[in-house]
């Protein structure tokens, strides 16, 4: 046997054992041993697959650095190791998911025509596509059943169980990344459809560029550990902290700088640095907090008044946001927040109870969309249940544009409204709504910023509304 043939056989044996060597065998010009980020990615994928304890792997890497290509090769390698695996992949749309599926299927079916050019059957000679069961997006192996299904958020997964789920780049562009409805649909599809298809002991791999802190990768990293999943995370930046590039051959510093100029820093940072776009696009960049309320030397509160601002829920999917706050030297100190989607018969009593317990003097309640009736009911409950007439209820009609009001008062909100130091724990949904609200893009809810803006208008710039 000549040296070339012996060397090839050695490579084939290594490819059967180690995933990186399989990639190197199939595409040696791209999977070079000195591209350590690819060696690391392949090693992480193999370690994850072979670790019985690991359940979820999230991979965030920049475009054109081989993450989708590696995912396809990984499917091939996994089926070679165990042809009874049932793999489901999900991509942005049916076209992309089918292309992914077709590439894997065709590589497995590749016919050997050159003795020195390795093909799949050289590495895994016992693996074959089942005759008559090789559609582009659903196919099986000989000795297996329904080994592969390609789908998308608009596709179907009915009747298919999976031992390995691979989801690859669901977000199409920045516009989608900034649309909370789209992000929520991705999460609903993942939790309601994809997770329900996962068989006992199955694994999930999510491969994508980070776009938004609430994109699927962000929510998987945040939410699944709370549900008991063991999550591993691999992230790579195009521009390293020391100023070098992840791979100069794929993306040079000069090209990277040009892309920043063309795309804008926020989009480039998301695409290449795995820094969610909403972090740079947040309206409120900081909030002032307090540990103690302003008091005199005798422990008496120094508030000139204690007020409330309430924005009632306009529609069934909206939140009621009611905020109690103390006023001291033109500053607002948030005391309590009611932020809920509960029905009005629940929120009317809850609001009245909060007003009574916090000693509110004046409550400004937006009368738009049923708010006037809400205000009357709160006043009635205060008198009948809490035997109190200390709260002056002020229903008013808000006529200014909501978005314009929120944007124009944002600086005042950040500089003059003080939140409790532990407000993230006390009011988690309100905190999330305030800290993630975007200057641009489509926000799913604006009830929290709207009500908080009302405080700014009331004590920061004078009244901007007319009382009914």
C-alpha positions as CSV (number, residue, x, y, z in Angstrom):
1,X,0.0,0.0,0.0
2,X,1.5,3.3,-1.0
3,X,2.0,6.2,1.5
4,X,-0.9,8.3,0.1
5,X,-3.4,5.6,0.5
6,X,-2.1,4.7,4.0
7,X,-2.3,8.4,5.0
8,X,-5.9,8.6,3.8
9,X,-6.9,5.5,5.7
10,X,-5.4,7.0,8.8
11,X,-7.4,10.2,8.3
12,X,-10.6,8.2,7.8
13,X,-10.1,6.4,11.0
14,X,-9.5,9.7,12.9
15,X,-12.6,11.1,11.2
16,X,-14.7,8.2,12.5
17,X,-13.5,8.9,16.1
18,X,-13.2,12.7,16.3
19,X,-15.7,15.1,14.8
20,X,-13.1,17.8,13.9
21,X,-11.1,15.3,11.9
22,X,-14.3,14.4,10.0
23,X,-14.8,18.1,9.1
24,X,-11.1,18.3,8.2
25,X,-11.4,15.2,6.0
26,X,-14.5,16.6,4.1
27,X,-13.3,20.2,3.8
28,X,-9.6,20.5,4.6
29,X,-9.3,24.0,3.1
30,X,-11.8,25.4,5.7
31,X,-11.3,23.2,8.7
32,X,-7.6,23.8,9.2
33,X,-6.0,22.7,12.5
34,X,-4.6,26.2,13.0
35,X,-8.2,27.6,13.0
36,X,-8.5,27.0,16.7
37,X,-12.0,28.4,16.9
38,X,-13.2,25.6,14.6
39,X,-11.3,23.0,16.5
40,X,-12.9,24.3,19.7
41,X,-16.4,24.3,18.2
42,X,-16.1,20.8,16.9
43,X,-14.7,19.6,20.2
44,X,-17.5,21.3,22.1
45,X,-20.2,19.7,19.9
46,X,-18.7,16.2,20.3
47,X,-18.3,16.6,24.1
48,X,-21.9,17.8,24.4
49,X,-23.2,14.9,22.3
50,X,-21.2,12.3,24.3
51,X,-22.0,13.8,27.7
52,X,-25.2,12.1,29.1
53,X,-25.7,15.0,31.5
54,X,-25.7,17.9,29.0
55,X,-29.1,18.7,27.4
56,X,-28.8,22.0,25.7
57,X,-26.0,23.7,23.8
58,X,-26.2,27.3,22.6
59,X,-23.6,28.4,20.0
60,X,-23.2,32.1,19.2
61,X,-20.6,32.9,16.5
62,X,-20.3,35.6,13.8
63,X,-21.5,35.1,10.2
64,X,-19.4,33.3,7.6
65,X,-17.3,31.5,10.3
66,X,-18.8,28.1,9.6
67,X,-21.4,27.5,12.3
68,X,-24.2,26.4,9.9
69,X,-21.7,24.4,7.8
70,X,-20.4,22.7,11.0
71,X,-24.0,21.9,12.1
72,X,-24.6,20.1,8.8
73,X,-21.4,18.0,9.1
74,X,-22.3,17.3,12.7
75,X,-25.6,15.7,11.6
76,X,-23.7,13.5,9.2
77,X,-21.2,12.5,11.8
78,X,-23.9,11.8,14.5
79,X,-25.9,9.6,12.1
80,X,-22.7,7.7,11.2
81,X,-22.1,7.0,14.9
82,X,-25.6,6.0,15.6
83,X,-28.0,5.5,12.7
84,X,-31.1,5.2,15.0
85,X,-30.8,8.8,15.9
86,X,-33.9,10.9,15.0
87,X,-32.8,14.4,14.1
88,X,-35.0,17.5,13.6
89,X,-33.6,20.8,12.3
90,X,-35.4,24.1,12.2
91,X,-34.4,27.2,10.2
92,X,-35.8,30.6,9.4
93,X,-38.1,29.2,6.6
94,X,-38.9,26.0,4.7
95,X,-36.5,26.9,1.9
96,X,-33.4,27.1,4.2
97,X,-34.4,24.1,6.3
98,X,-34.9,22.0,3.1
99,X,-31.5,23.2,1.8
100,X,-29.9,22.1,5.0
101,X,-31.6,18.7,4.8
102,X,-30.8,18.2,1.2
103,X,-27.1,18.9,1.7
104,X,-26.8,16.3,4.5
105,X,-28.8,13.7,2.5
106,X,-26.7,14.2,-0.6
107,X,-23.4,14.0,1.3
108,X,-24.5,10.7,2.7
109,X,-25.5,9.5,-0.8
110,X,-22.3,10.7,-2.5
111,X,-20.8,8.1,-4.9
112,X,-17.1,7.4,-4.8
113,X,-15.5,8.2,-8.2
114,X,-11.9,9.0,-7.1
115,X,-9.9,6.5,-5.0
116,X,-8.1,9.3,-3.2
117,X,-11.1,11.6,-2.6
118,X,-12.9,10.5,0.6
119,X,-16.6,10.3,0.7
120,X,-19.1,9.6,3.5
121,X,-19.2,5.8,3.0
122,X,-15.5,5.6,3.4
123,X,-16.0,6.8,7.0
124,X,-19.3,5.2,7.7
125,X,-19.7,2.3,5.2
126,X,-22.8,0.9,6.9
127,X,-25.0,4.0,6.6
128,X,-27.3,4.3,3.6
129,X,-30.4,6.3,2.8
130,X,-33.4,4.0,2.7
131,X,-34.7,3.5,-0.8
132,X,-38.0,5.2,-1.4
133,X,-37.7,7.2,1.8
134,X,-35.4,10.0,0.8
135,X,-37.5,13.1,0.3
136,X,-35.6,16.4,0.6
137,X,-37.0,17.3,4.0
138,X,-37.9,14.0,5.5
139,X,-35.9,10.8,5.0
140,X,-34.7,7.7,6.7
141,X,-31.7,5.5,6.9
142,X,-31.6,1.7,6.3
143,X,-32.2,0.2,9.7
144,X,-33.7,3.4,11.0
145,X,-37.1,5.2,10.9
146,X,-37.8,8.9,10.2
147,X,-34.2,9.7,10.9
148,X,-34.4,13.3,9.6
149,X,-37.0,16.1,9.4
150,X,-36.4,19.6,8.3
151,X,-38.9,22.2,9.5
152,X,-39.4,25.9,10.4
153,X,-41.7,28.0,12.5
154,X,-44.2,27.9,9.7
155,X,-43.7,24.2,9.0
156,X,-44.9,21.0,10.6
157,X,-43.4,18.6,13.1
158,X,-46.6,16.5,13.7
159,X,-45.9,12.8,14.3
160,X,-42.1,13.2,14.5
161,X,-40.2,12.5,17.6
162,X,-36.5,13.7,17.9
163,X,-33.5,12.6,19.9
164,X,-31.6,15.7,18.6
165,X,-33.0,19.1,17.9
166,X,-30.9,21.5,15.9
167,X,-32.1,25.1,15.4
168,X,-30.1,27.3,13.1
169,X,-30.5,31.1,12.8
170,X,-34.2,31.9,13.0
171,X,-33.9,35.7,12.7
172,X,-33.8,37.1,9.2
173,X,-32.7,40.7,9.8
174,X,-32.5,43.6,12.3
175,X,-36.2,44.5,11.7
176,X,-37.3,41.1,12.9
177,X,-34.8,41.2,15.8
178,X,-36.5,44.4,17.1
179,X,-40.0,43.1,16.8
180,X,-41.1,41.6,20.1
181,X,-44.1,39.8,18.5
182,X,-41.7,37.9,16.2
183,X,-39.4,37.0,19.1
184,X,-42.4,35.8,21.1
185,X,-43.5,33.6,18.2
186,X,-40.1,32.1,18.0
187,X,-40.2,31.2,21.7
188,X,-43.8,29.9,21.4
189,X,-42.8,27.7,18.5
190,X,-39.8,26.4,20.4
191,X,-41.6,25.6,23.6
192,X,-44.9,24.5,22.2
193,X,-43.8,22.6,19.1
194,X,-40.1,21.7,19.2
195,X,-39.8,20.8,22.9
196,X,-42.9,18.6,22.6
197,X,-41.2,16.6,19.9
198,X,-38.0,15.9,22.0
199,X,-37.9,12.4,23.2
200,X,-36.7,11.3,26.7
201,X,-32.9,11.9,27.0
202,X,-32.9,14.0,23.8
203,X,-30.6,17.0,23.2
204,X,-31.0,20.5,21.8
205,X,-28.4,22.5,19.9
206,X,-29.2,26.1,19.1
207,X,-26.9,27.8,16.6
208,X,-27.4,31.5,15.9
209,X,-25.9,35.0,15.8
210,X,-27.1,37.0,18.8
211,X,-29.5,39.8,17.9
212,X,-31.6,40.6,20.9
213,X,-31.5,39.9,24.6
214,X,-34.9,38.3,24.2
215,X,-34.1,36.3,21.0
216,X,-34.4,32.5,21.2
217,X,-30.7,32.1,22.4
218,X,-31.2,34.7,25.1
219,X,-34.4,33.2,26.4
220,X,-33.0,29.6,26.3
221,X,-30.0,30.7,28.3
222,X,-32.2,32.5,30.8
223,X,-35.3,30.3,31.0
224,X,-34.3,26.7,30.5
225,X,-32.0,26.4,33.5
226,X,-35.0,27.5,35.6
227,X,-36.9,24.5,34.2
228,X,-34.1,22.1,35.2
229,X,-32.2,21.9,31.8
230,X,-28.4,21.7,31.9
231,X,-27.3,24.4,29.4
232,X,-23.9,24.8,27.9
233,X,-23.0,28.0,26.0
234,X,-20.3,28.7,23.4
235,X,-19.8,32.3,22.2
236,X,-17.1,33.8,19.9
237,X,-16.6,37.4,18.9
238,X,-15.1,38.4,15.5
239,X,-13.0,41.1,17.2
240,X,-11.2,39.7,20.2
241,X,-10.6,41.6,23.4
242,X,-6.9,41.9,22.6
243,X,-7.7,43.6,19.2
244,X,-7.0,40.5,17.1
245,X,-9.6,39.0,14.8
246,X,-11.1,35.5,15.4
247,X,-9.9,34.5,11.9
248,X,-8.2,37.1,9.6
249,X,-8.6,34.8,6.6
250,X,-12.4,34.9,7.0
251,X,-12.8,38.4,8.3
252,X,-9.9,40.9,8.5
253,X,-9.9,44.0,10.8
254,X,-10.1,46.2,7.7
255,X,-13.2,44.4,6.5
256,X,-14.7,44.4,10.0
257,X,-14.2,48.2,10.2
258,X,-15.8,48.7,6.8
259,X,-18.8,46.6,7.9
260,X,-19.3,48.7,11.0
261,X,-19.4,51.8,8.8
262,X,-21.9,50.3,6.4
263,X,-24.1,48.5,9.0
264,X,-23.9,50.8,12.0
265,X,-22.3,49.9,15.3
266,X,-25.4,48.4,16.8
267,X,-26.1,45.9,14.0
268,X,-22.4,45.1,13.5
269,X,-22.0,44.5,17.3
270,X,-24.9,42.1,17.2
271,X,-23.8,40.2,14.1
272,X,-20.1,40.0,14.9
273,X,-19.6,40.6,18.6
274,X,-22.7,38.7,20.0
275,X,-23.9,41.9,21.7
276,X,-27.7,42.1,21.5
277,X,-28.9,45.0,19.5
278,X,-31.5,46.1,22.1
279,X,-28.7,46.7,24.6
280,X,-27.5,49.5,22.5
281,X,-31.0,50.6,21.4
282,X,-32.6,50.8,24.9
283,X,-34.4,54.0,25.6
284,X,-33.6,54.0,29.3
285,X,-29.9,53.4,29.8
286,X,-29.8,53.8,33.6
287,X,-32.1,54.4,36.6
288,X,-31.5,56.1,39.9
289,X,-32.3,54.0,43.0
290,X,-32.6,54.6,46.7
291,X,-31.9,52.5,49.8
292,X,-33.7,54.8,52.2
293,X,-36.5,57.3,51.7
294,X,-35.9,61.0,52.5
295,X,-36.6,61.6,56.2
296,X,-35.8,64.2,58.8
297,X,-33.8,63.5,62.0
298,X,-36.8,62.2,63.7
299,X,-37.6,59.6,61.1
300,X,-40.5,61.5,59.5
301,X,-40.9,61.3,55.7
302,X,-40.1,64.6,54.0
303,X,-42.5,64.1,51.1
304,X,-44.6,67.1,50.1
305,X,-47.2,64.7,48.9
306,X,-47.7,61.1,48.0
307,X,-49.2,60.6,44.5
308,X,-50.3,57.8,42.2
309,X,-50.4,57.6,38.4
310,X,-52.5,54.9,36.8
311,X,-52.6,53.8,33.1
312,X,-55.5,51.3,32.8
313,X,-55.3,48.5,30.3
314,X,-56.5,49.6,26.9
315,X,-57.0,46.1,25.4
316,X,-57.1,42.6,26.7
317,X,-53.4,42.0,26.1
318,X,-52.3,45.3,27.8
319,X,-51.1,45.7,31.3
320,X,-52.6,48.0,34.0
321,X,-49.7,50.0,35.4
322,X,-50.4,51.9,38.7
323,X,-47.5,53.6,40.5
324,X,-47.4,55.1,43.9
325,X,-44.7,57.7,44.4
326,X,-43.6,60.3,47.0
327,X,-42.6,63.8,45.9
328,X,-39.6,65.5,47.5
329,X,-37.9,68.6,46.1
330,X,-39.2,68.0,42.7
331,X,-38.0,64.3,42.6
332,X,-40.2,61.2,42.5
333,X,-39.5,58.2,44.8
334,X,-41.4,55.1,43.6
335,X,-43.0,53.4,46.5
336,X,-45.1,50.7,45.0
337,X,-46.1,49.3,41.5
338,X,-49.1,47.3,40.4
339,X,-48.3,45.9,36.9
340,X,-50.7,43.2,35.8
341,X,-53.0,41.8,33.1
342,X,-55.7,40.8,35.6
343,X,-59.3,41.7,34.8
344,X,-60.7,45.1,36.0
345,X,-62.7,43.5,38.8
346,X,-59.4,42.4,40.3
347,X,-57.3,45.4,39.5
348,X,-59.9,47.9,40.8
349,X,-59.7,46.4,44.3
350,X,-55.9,45.9,44.2
351,X,-55.4,49.5,43.1
352,X,-57.7,50.8,45.9
353,X,-55.8,48.7,48.5
354,X,-52.4,49.9,47.3
355,X,-53.6,53.6,47.4
356,X,-54.9,53.1,50.9
357,X,-51.9,51.3,52.3
358,X,-49.4,53.7,50.8
359,X,-51.2,56.8,52.1
360,X,-51.7,58.3,48.7
361,X,-53.1,61.9,48.6
362,X,-53.8,62.3,44.9
363,X,-54.3,59.6,42.2
364,X,-54.2,60.6,38.6
365,X,-56.0,57.9,36.5
366,X,-56.2,58.1,32.7
367,X,-59.8,58.0,31.7
368,X,-59.2,56.9,28.1
369,X,-60.7,53.5,27.1
370,X,-62.8,52.8,30.2
371,X,-60.5,54.5,32.7
372,X,-63.2,56.8,34.0
373,X,-65.3,53.9,35.0
374,X,-62.3,52.3,36.6
375,X,-61.6,55.5,38.6
376,X,-65.2,55.6,39.9
377,X,-64.9,52.0,41.0
378,X,-61.6,52.6,42.8
379,X,-63.1,55.6,44.6
380,X,-66.2,53.5,45.6
381,X,-64.0,50.7,47.0
382,X,-61.9,53.1,49.0
383,X,-65.0,54.6,50.7
384,X,-67.0,51.3,51.2
385,X,-64.3,48.7,51.9
386,X,-61.5,50.8,53.4
387,X,-63.7,53.6,54.9
388,X,-61.4,56.2,53.5
389,X,-61.9,59.5,51.7
390,X,-58.3,60.6,52.0
391,X,-57.4,59.9,48.4
392,X,-58.4,62.5,45.8
393,X,-59.2,60.6,42.6
394,X,-58.4,62.6,39.5
395,X,-59.6,61.0,36.2
396,X,-58.2,62.8,33.2
397,X,-58.1,62.4,29.4
398,X,-54.6,61.9,27.9
399,X,-54.6,63.4,24.4
400,X,-50.9,63.5,23.5
401,X,-49.1,60.8,21.4
402,X,-47.9,58.0,23.6
403,X,-44.6,57.3,21.8
404,X,-43.7,61.0,21.6
405,X,-44.4,61.5,25.3
406,X,-42.3,58.5,26.3
407,X,-39.3,59.6,24.1
408,X,-39.4,63.2,25.1
409,X,-39.5,62.5,28.8
410,X,-37.0,59.7,28.9
411,X,-34.1,61.9,30.2
412,X,-36.2,63.3,33.0
413,X,-37.3,59.8,34.0
414,X,-33.7,58.6,34.2
415,X,-32.5,61.7,36.2
416,X,-35.4,62.4,38.6
417,X,-37.3,59.2,39.3
418,X,-35.8,57.0,42.0
419,X,-36.6,53.3,42.1
420,X,-36.2,51.0,45.2
421,X,-32.8,49.4,45.2
422,X,-34.4,46.0,44.9
423,X,-37.0,47.0,42.3
424,X,-36.0,44.1,40.0
425,X,-37.1,41.7,42.7
426,X,-40.1,43.5,43.9
427,X,-41.6,44.4,40.5
428,X,-39.9,42.0,38.0
429,X,-42.4,42.5,35.1
430,X,-42.4,46.2,35.5
431,X,-38.6,46.2,35.7
432,X,-38.3,44.1,32.5
433,X,-40.7,46.4,30.7
434,X,-38.7,49.5,31.6
435,X,-35.2,48.2,31.1
436,X,-35.9,46.6,27.7
437,X,-38.0,49.3,26.1
438,X,-36.6,50.2,22.7
439,X,-36.1,53.7,21.1
440,X,-36.9,52.2,17.8
441,X,-38.6,49.0,16.6
442,X,-41.8,47.5,17.7
443,X,-42.3,47.1,21.5
444,X,-44.8,44.5,22.5
445,X,-45.9,46.6,25.5
446,X,-45.5,50.3,26.4
447,X,-47.7,50.5,29.5
448,X,-44.9,50.7,32.0
449,X,-43.0,53.5,30.2
450,X,-46.3,55.3,29.6
451,X,-47.3,55.4,33.2
452,X,-43.8,56.3,34.3
453,X,-43.8,59.1,31.8
454,X,-47.0,60.4,33.4
455,X,-45.0,60.9,36.6
456,X,-42.5,63.0,34.7
457,X,-45.2,65.1,33.2
458,X,-47.0,65.6,36.5
459,X,-44.1,66.8,38.6
460,X,-41.3,67.4,36.1
461,X,-42.8,69.7,33.5
462,X,-46.2,70.6,34.9
463,X,-49.6,69.1,33.9
464,X,-49.9,68.3,30.3
465,X,-53.5,66.9,30.4
466,X,-57.0,68.2,31.1
467,X,-59.1,66.9,33.9
468,X,-62.5,65.5,33.0
